[in-house]
Amino acid sequence: MIVDNLQAPYYAVIFTTLLEKDIEGYLETATRMEDLAKLQEGYLGIESARSEVGITVSYWKNLNNIVAWKNNIEHTEARNLGREKWYKKYQLRICKVEREYGFEK
């Protein structure tokens, strides 16, 4: 699903990952994190795709909302599990979106 109802400016958190071979419990945790993020103040939406490289982009009203999500205890526990078990590598980028446009048939 493509999030298309956002009003700039807003923030995008881009989370890019390479997974280990054994990812037992990963999909359940990823689903839980998405459900939990939706409950956070300032959450605007999420887009995700995975092949060899996984890319998840979450959208937020402001930087304070992103910090609050980062500091969520359950999210912190999931990050720790990710580092210990599931990720070979990840990169996180936080960007301010100044403008956007799109197309739909």
C-alpha positions as MATLAB code, in Angstrom:
seq = 'MIVDNLQAPYYAVIFTTLLEKDIEGYLETATRMEDLAKLQEGYLGIESARSEVGITVSYWKNLNNIVAWKNNIEHTEARNLGREKWYKKYQLRICKVEREYGFEK';
ca = [
       0.000    0.000    0.000;
       1.229    3.486   -0.835;
       0.447    6.212    1.692;
      -0.920    9.133   -0.319;
      -2.843   11.373    2.071;
       0.072   13.203    3.725;
       0.462   16.960    3.966;
       4.054   18.231    3.783;
       6.074   19.011    5.721;
       6.375   15.778    7.680;
       9.137   13.300    8.486;
      10.051    9.942    6.974;
      12.021    7.297    8.853;
      13.666    4.975    6.331;
      14.715    1.626    7.784;
      16.753   -0.547    5.397;
      17.722   -4.093    6.427;
      19.562   -7.248    5.476;
      18.273  -10.289    7.360;
      20.077  -13.327    8.704;
      18.987  -16.752    7.424;
      17.204  -17.735   10.657;
      14.482  -15.176   11.298;
      12.237  -17.182   13.618;
       9.863  -14.754   15.341;
      10.778  -11.844   13.076;
       7.543  -11.577   11.084;
       5.387  -11.677   14.218;
       7.519   -8.990   15.856;
       7.511   -6.818   12.719;
       3.714   -7.043   12.569;
       3.452   -6.166   16.264;
       5.745   -3.139   15.780;
       3.627   -1.894   12.891;
       0.446   -2.265   14.973;
       2.089   -0.538   17.936;
       3.476    2.321   15.808;
      -0.053    3.062   14.555;
      -1.040    3.835   18.162;
       1.754    6.375   18.674;
       1.103   10.101   18.659;
       2.163   11.668   15.372;
       2.120    8.445   13.343;
       0.996    9.111    9.761;
       1.521    5.840    7.882;
       3.918    3.126    6.753;
       5.143    1.520    3.526;
       7.238   -1.620    3.362;
       8.838   -3.917    0.778;
      11.186   -6.868    1.072;
      13.271   -8.900   -1.315;
      16.972   -9.354   -0.569;
      16.917   -5.875    0.974;
      14.011   -4.805    3.168;
      12.888   -1.190    3.192;
      10.297    0.171    5.585;
       9.368    3.849    5.562;
       7.264    5.215    8.393;
       5.849    8.742    8.343;
       5.597   11.066   11.335;
       4.352   14.575   12.105;
       7.555   15.712   13.827;
      10.896   14.719   15.303;
       9.538   14.528   18.858;
       7.074   11.837   17.734;
       9.965    9.855   16.225;
      11.968   10.085   19.444;
       8.944    8.971   21.474;
       8.539    5.951   19.176;
      12.242    5.145   19.477;
      11.944    5.258   23.271;
       8.844    3.023   23.419;
       9.886    0.110   25.653;
       8.412   -2.633   23.466;
      10.032   -1.087   20.385;
      13.360   -0.943   22.253;
      13.075   -4.640   23.115;
      12.314   -5.480   19.468;
      15.336   -3.455   18.295;
      17.552   -5.360   20.705;
      16.210   -8.694   19.413;
      16.828   -7.506   15.873;
      20.465   -6.751   16.596;
      20.953  -10.060   18.433;
      19.042  -12.395   16.100;
      17.606  -11.109   12.835;
      19.702   -8.393   11.198;
      22.989   -8.808    9.381;
      22.921   -5.061    8.846;
      20.530   -2.157    9.047;
      20.585    1.540    8.324;
      18.149    4.133    9.625;
      17.630    7.517    8.020;
      15.370   10.349    9.167;
      14.327   12.845    6.519;
      12.126   15.905    6.429;
       9.735   15.801    3.478;
       9.225   19.299    2.125;
       7.119   18.397   -0.866;
       5.609   15.413   -2.638;
       3.630   14.489   -5.694;
       2.220   11.302   -7.169;
       0.220    9.631   -9.910;
      -2.612    7.115   -9.921;
      -4.648    5.632  -12.768;
];
